Amino acid sequence: MKKDIPSYPLLIEATYDALKQLGGSGKNDEINQKAIEILKLTNNILDIMHIDTNLSEVYYRLAWARTCLKNYSAIANSARSVWSICPDYTTIDKVNGEDVYSYHRKKEMISAKEEIGGLSESDINNVDTLVPDVNLPEEVKGWKQHLYKILLEMNPYAFERLTQRLLRECGFSEVKVTKKSGDGGIDGIGKLKINGIFTFNIAFQCKRYRGNVNVSEIRDFRGSLTTDIEKALFITTGTFTQQAIEDACKSGKQQIDLMDGEEFINKLAELQLGVTEIKDYQINEEFFSKI
């Protein structure tokens, strides 16, 4: 099945096309869904997991495609994780994925040379083997992978307390864990007040998964919800199958909001829960050589 996953150049073109169709800007999930729609990818393809991350292979490559387009100066991302087409490209309808891919690979070679010294031209296709972190998309580098590993290895009750704390920091109140981890159904309840006026009863379930949460688990969770529950949230360190995503927001059924591992980690960083931002400076040597 892995051979049926679109190539990097094709995903780069689909990502750019997706942003164009979204009006020039969009968040990760919007861009991913639009690119999937453009390429008409099947659920079987979308559910293949990337071996070293908590993302599906397609989502991993789409994250990489965004990084490539950013390095190519075709798109940029804000501090709020919104991607947008750069001003110089607003009148350009399409990009050549092969050109963007080739440009990025050359930058990888330069980075590899800085890491390990001399690098022959024959090594261009093995850069990611020589310096593994070089070939990771911006969105899944270093600290995120380390944090993901920590979350998977946490004591299950500690993970429940972390989820409880995160929900409180997000504005939830009266957050309670209702039963032991791994039992299925509702793991906890809480209340959420919107704009200081409207209060909703919330039920949540949290799963520490390395892989996919499938549609049956979404349906089991929905089946456990009582009539007094107005909103439901399913949290996982892994990801959701495409069928699970579609079922969670299916019309005519109780809607279930989803938070995957990427969103969970981003929220921890945003709230600085166990994560501290370290600022640094990048030196533009060309600036100093040409001034």
N, C-alpha and C positions, 0 to 999 in steps of 0.2 A: 504493500500500500504506500510506503514511503516514496516510491518512485513517482507516484501520482501527485505528490505535493508540488505546487507551482515553484518554478525556479525563483531565485532571488531577483533577477532582472524583471521578471513578470510581476512579482509582488511589489517591486518598487514602482512600476508603472501603474499598477492598480491602486496603490496607496496615494499617489499623486492625483490620479483620476477621482478617487474617493473624496479627497479634500476639495477638489474643484466642484464636485456635485453637492458637497455639503455647504457650499457658499464661500469656500476659501479658508475655513477653520473648523476644528472639531477636536473632541477628546478621543482618547485611545479606543474606547469601546465603540464610539460612533464610526471612527475610521475603520476599525476592524470589521464591523458588521457591513459597512458599505462596500469594502473591498471584497468581502466574501460574496456579497450579492453580485458584484461586477463579474467575479470569476466563476460564479455558479458552483461553488464548492459543496460537496456532499457531506453529510454528517459523519460518514465513515472516515473521511479525510480529516475533518475538523477535530475528531476525537483522538487522533494519534498524539501521544504525549512526547515532548522533547525530553531526552534522556537525562539531562543534567539540571533542569529547572522545573518550576511548578507551572509552566505554561504548556499549552499544546504546541506541537511543532509549527503549525500555521501561525499561531499568535506570536511565537518566538521569532519566526522569520519576518512577520509584519513589524515587530518591534525593531528588528535589524534593518528593515527597509526604511523606517523613519529615520534611524540614525544615519544611514547612507545619504538620504535626501538632505538631512541637516548638514552633513559634512560637505555636500555638494552646493550648499547655500541656496537650496531651492525652497526649504521650509525651515521654520524655527519654532521653538516651544517656549511658553511663558512659565513663570514660577507657579502658575495654577494648572500646569499640565495640559494647556490648550495648545495644539499645533496649528500653525497658520502658514499659508504660502507667502514667501518673501516678496517685497515690492517689485523686484526685478522680474518676477515670474508671474505677476498677476495677469498679464496678457498672453501668457504661453499656455496653450491647452494641454499639451502632452510633453513628457520627458522621455528620453531614450534610456530604458533601464540598463542596457548594456554599458552605455557611457557612464552612468552613475555608479554602476557596479565596479567598472574598471578604475574609475577615479578613487573609489573607496579602497580598493585593494592596493593601489599604489601608496595611499596614506598608511595602510597597515604595514607595508614593507618598511616605510620610513620609521614607524614606531618600533618595529621589530629590530631594525638596525640600531636604534637608540638603546634598546633593551639588551641585545646580545652581541652587538658589534657588527662585523662584516656579514653580509647576506648576499648570496649569489642570486642571479636572475632566475635560476632553476628552482629556487626556494619559494617563489611567489605563491604557488598553490598550497604550500605547507606552513604558511605564516601562523595560522591558528593552532597548529601543532607545536611549533617552536615557542610561541608566546600565547598560550591559551586565552588570556584575558583580553588580548588585542581584538579578537574576533567576536567579542560579546557585544550585543547592542547596549547603547547607553542606559536603557531602562532596566537592565538586569545585571549590571556589573557589580563586582566586588561586594560592597556592604549588604546589598539586598540578598545575595546568595548566602552570605554568612548568617544574616538574620533569619532567613527561611530555614536554614539547618537548625538554628537554635529553637525556633518555634516547633519543629517536628520532634525535637528531643526533649522538650519541656515535660514536666510532670503534668498529667491531664488536668488535675485540679488547679495547678498554677496557670495553665492555659485558660481555664474557665475564669479565673480571677482576672487575668489580663483582659479577656474579652469584656468582662463586667466593667473593668476600669475604663476601657476604650469607649464603651457605650455611654458611661457617665460623662466622660470628657466631651462626647458628641452631643450632650444635652439631655440624655435619658435620666430619669429619676426612678426611685424605688426598684432598682434592678436587682433581681433575685435569681439565683441558680436554683432550679426546682428539683433536679434529680441528678444522679451520677452520669458521668460522661459515657457515651457509647451505647446508651439504652435505646436510642431512636426517639422520634417524637420531639416534644418541646423540651429544650434544655433550660430555658429561663424566660422570665417575663419582666416587663418594665413599663414605664409610661414615658411618652414624649409629648411635650407641649410645643406647639408651633406658634411663633410670634406672640408668645405670652398669653394666648387666648384658647386655642383648640388643643385638647388633650386626647391622645390616642393610647389605647391599650396595645402593647406590643408583645409578641412572642418571638423568641429566637431559638435557633439551633446552631451549634458550632461543631464542625468536623475538622479534625487535624488529618488531612489527606495529602498523600504525595501525588495522587492521580486525580481522576475525574469523579465528580459527584454526578450520578446518573438520574434520569427522569423518575425512576421508581422511588428514590429517596425524597425528591421534591413532592411527589404525590403522597408518600407516607406522612411527611411533615404536614402537608395541607390537611390530610385526614385526621390529624391529631388536634387541629385547632378547634377551640370551643367558640360558641357564638358571641362571647364577650370580647374576643380578640379582633381588633380592627385593622391591625397591620402585622405582617410577618416578615422576618428577616432570617435568611440562611447564610451563615458565614462558614467559609472553608479556607484552609491554607493551600488547597489545591486549586482546581478549576472546575467549571461546569461543562457537561456535554452540551452540544448545540440543542439537542432535544430537551434537555433540562431547562435551558435558557428560554426556549420557546414556550414550554409548559408553564413556567413560573409566571409569565405575563399573559397567559391565554385568556381571551375574552370570555366572560361568563363564569369564570372561576375566581376564587379568592386569590388576589395578586400576592406574590411572594417576591420581596426584594432580595437581591443576591449580592454578596460581597465575596469575591474570590481572593486568593492569596496575594496577588499583586495589589489589589485595592486595600487589603488589610495592612500590608506592609507600608504602603503609601500613607495610610491614615495614621499609623504609629509614628512615622516620620513627621507628618504635618503637626501632630499633637506633641511631638518630642517626648514620647513615652519610651524610655530606654534607648532613644536614638538622639544623638547630638550632631548638628551640622558643623562641619569644619570647613571654614572658608580658606581658599588658597588663590594664588595668582598664576596665570599662564603667561609665560614670556614670549613675546613676538620678536624673535631674533631678526626677522626680515626688516622690521621697523627700525631697529638700531643700525642695521647694515646699510640702509638706504637713506637715512636721514641727512 
